[in-house]
């Protein structure tokens, strides 16, 4: 199913809210990043990390997923961006 970007942000936020001890998180849509949703986790600092919104939403529905899995995935995406920008 295809969602408009604003709805996808809301759905992702709803999925993130189900994790106990998740702390603060933010999701935004910026039209300059088609198909991407930017996510920011309090544990990872002030930086927004762009991710494929549809894939993230699908992945967040995986049974047995923990908050640490989410933090690890976003941290990996952030490191991938750093590698692209430093080359």
KOLFIMI-590962 format. One record per residue (C-alpha): residue in one letter; x, z, y. Coordinates in nm, 4 decimals. Layout:
R, type, x, z, y
R, A, X, Z, Y .
...
//
This chain:
R, type, x, z, y
R, X, 0.0000, 0.0000, 0.0000 .
R, X, 0.1233, -0.0833, 0.3479 .
R, X, 0.0880, 0.1672, 0.6310 .
R, X, 0.1302, 0.1216, 1.0018 .
R, X, 0.4433, 0.3032, 1.1310 .
R, X, 0.2622, 0.5872, 1.3086 .
R, X, 0.0569, 0.6656, 0.9980 .
R, X, 0.3727, 0.6518, 0.7874 .
R, X, 0.5382, 0.9100, 1.0167 .
R, X, 0.2387, 1.1383, 0.9713 .
R, X, 0.2359, 1.0934, 0.5935 .
R, X, 0.6099, 1.1657, 0.5711 .
R, X, 0.5658, 1.4783, 0.7837 .
R, X, 0.2855, 1.5937, 0.5558 .
R, X, 0.5080, 1.5452, 0.2509 .
R, X, 0.7950, 1.7337, 0.4163 .
R, X, 0.5653, 2.0241, 0.5020 .
R, X, 0.5066, 2.0995, 0.1342 .
R, X, 0.8622, 2.2299, 0.0886 .
R, X, 0.9009, 2.6043, 0.1269 .
R, X, 1.1841, 2.7031, 0.3615 .
R, X, 1.2192, 2.3537, 0.5029 .
R, X, 1.2792, 2.4713, 0.8581 .
R, X, 1.2195, 2.2264, 1.1406 .
R, X, 1.2105, 1.8509, 1.0964 .
R, X, 1.1000, 1.5584, 1.3108 .
R, X, 0.9980, 1.2029, 1.2330 .
R, X, 0.9626, 0.9229, 1.4851 .
R, X, 0.8966, 0.5525, 1.4867 .
R, X, 1.0840, 0.3289, 1.7275 .
R, X, 0.9763, -0.0377, 1.7504 .
R, X, 1.3423, -0.1364, 1.7850 .
R, X, 1.3829, -0.0413, 1.4149 .
R, X, 1.1205, -0.2489, 1.2307 .
R, X, 1.0213, -0.0854, 0.9020 .
R, X, 1.2381, 0.2160, 0.9728 .
R, X, 1.1429, 0.5754, 1.0427 .
R, X, 1.3937, 0.8092, 1.2064 .
R, X, 1.4127, 1.1564, 1.0566 .
R, X, 1.5889, 1.4633, 1.1913 .
R, X, 1.6418, 1.7817, 0.9936 .
R, X, 1.7328, 2.1089, 1.1601 .
R, X, 1.9960, 2.1744, 0.8920 .
R, X, 2.1801, 1.8533, 0.9824 .
R, X, 2.1942, 1.8912, 1.3584 .
R, X, 2.0639, 1.6922, 1.6524 .
R, X, 2.0983, 1.3405, 1.5123 .
R, X, 1.8092, 1.1206, 1.4032 .
R, X, 1.8813, 0.9169, 1.0897 .
R, X, 1.6920, 0.5881, 1.0379 .
R, X, 1.5531, 0.5407, 0.6853 .
R, X, 1.3178, 0.2909, 0.5225 .
R, X, 0.9848, 0.4614, 0.5834 .
R, X, 0.7952, 0.3189, 0.2851 .
R, X, 1.0751, 0.3995, 0.0396 .
R, X, 1.1153, 0.7509, 0.1788 .
R, X, 0.7430, 0.8207, 0.1516 .
R, X, 0.7362, 0.6951, -0.2070 .
R, X, 1.0467, 0.8997, -0.2954 .
R, X, 0.9023, 1.2171, -0.1393 .
R, X, 0.6159, 1.2006, -0.3889 .
R, X, 0.8575, 1.2408, -0.6830 .
R, X, 0.7610, 1.5441, -0.8937 .
R, X, 1.0188, 1.8233, -0.9022 .
R, X, 1.1842, 1.7216, -0.5764 .
R, X, 1.3379, 2.0114, -0.3821 .
R, X, 1.4165, 2.0586, -0.0145 .
R, X, 1.7862, 2.0473, -0.0987 .
R, X, 1.7341, 1.7002, -0.2505 .
R, X, 1.5796, 1.5846, 0.0782 .
R, X, 1.8634, 1.7330, 0.2867 .
R, X, 2.1233, 1.5738, 0.0575 .
R, X, 1.9609, 1.2310, 0.0795 .
R, X, 1.9381, 1.2375, 0.4591 .
R, X, 2.2989, 1.3625, 0.4815 .
R, X, 2.4112, 1.0700, 0.2608 .
R, X, 2.2265, 0.8236, 0.4853 .
R, X, 2.3930, 0.9788, 0.7895 .
R, X, 2.7385, 0.9409, 0.6319 .
R, X, 2.6626, 0.5775, 0.5464 .
R, X, 2.5791, 0.5137, 0.9118 .
R, X, 2.9009, 0.6835, 1.0235 .
R, X, 3.1056, 0.4585, 0.7923 .
R, X, 2.9388, 0.1450, 0.9322 .
R, X, 3.0052, 0.2495, 1.2919 .
R, X, 3.3698, 0.3463, 1.2409 .
R, X, 3.4770, 0.0184, 1.0819 .
//
